[in-house]
């Protein structure tokens, strides 16, 4: 232990002078000897600090938790929880499916006893999507002029996920973009649609087509051309085609319909991604997400699969909407069951809102600042 007051003033002065002396002040060095080097003291390495684990909070502390319909959230999760691969989540799923909800509030009791919440760091964006129902025709006319194309025979997906077109000579190249695909005739179209509604069907990924005789068929996603997804809302806003606070889905579709032809085609071709479909009978069930399960309306989200796993139970807090006419906040339990071309990043979610025009009108206005929490087993 170093004690104060034990060193004399004279000794301190001598130490100070010695510390200020340079090698030249000690006199010349004998021939053949190197100049003395000052020892340089290296600071001791700092011990590495392990990263702090995410802070966990009780579910009751989540923003908006008290206003949640806990029984509805629990019921939706119980139906879809079997997709989870985490052992702790799988065990809770088995337990949840073995209990009976006999009184209001039982879902909340189960959730609060089984889970705690971990904040996903940062802020992101909440958007929404839906399953559209659109009219279609067996033959084209001036209004229904866009062919619904099946997956092309020359489209292959390489081992690394690259989408290629195999040419007649056996060589392969990157699959063409939207502009090139639309310029080529389709010899076996599945149906004919209004161009702007086909565009929205491709963005949403699936929907229902209603033909002139009243028959309903599901249009299910079959493949895409491998090009990156690019939204058209911001370019339309920047060009002055839409007001800054009115780039909703309804506003975009109305503009495209009102400018149908080369003007609207040029805007839609700003998105180089093109989706192909297959038709199936309409069984009345919700569309399936990438996890292979039907999507419960209002309780499923599309996420970035590099940042989340399917079956994760999440709490979303979407607020501060950017678009006019939007609901002020979305705070609810959701399960990660889907993905999408524009869904990138850890704090990013696309909320599935259901089927039809009402769901589409709501989904088109969702662009909120997003905070997220993972619900993890205790």
Buried (B, 14 or more C-beta within 10 A) or exposed (E): EEEEEEEEEEEEEEEEEEEEEEEEEEEEEEEEEEEEEEEEEEEEEEEEEEEEEBEBEEBEEBEBBEEBBBBBBBBBBBBBBBBBEBEEBBEBBEEBEEEEBEEEEBBBBBBBEBBBBBBBEEEBBBBBBBBBBBBBBEEBEEBBBBBBBBBBEEBBEEEEEEBBBBEEEEEBEEBBBBBEBBEEEBEEBBBBBBBBBBBBBBBBBBBBBBBEEEEBBBBBBBBBBBBEBBBBBEBBBEEEBBEEBBBBBBBBBEBBBEBBEEEBBEBBBBBBBBBBBBBEEBEEEBBBBBBEBBBBBBBBBBBBBEBBBBBBBBBBBBBEBBBEBBEEBBBBBBBBBBBBBBBBBBBBBBBBBBBBEEBBBBBBBBBBBBBBBBBBBE
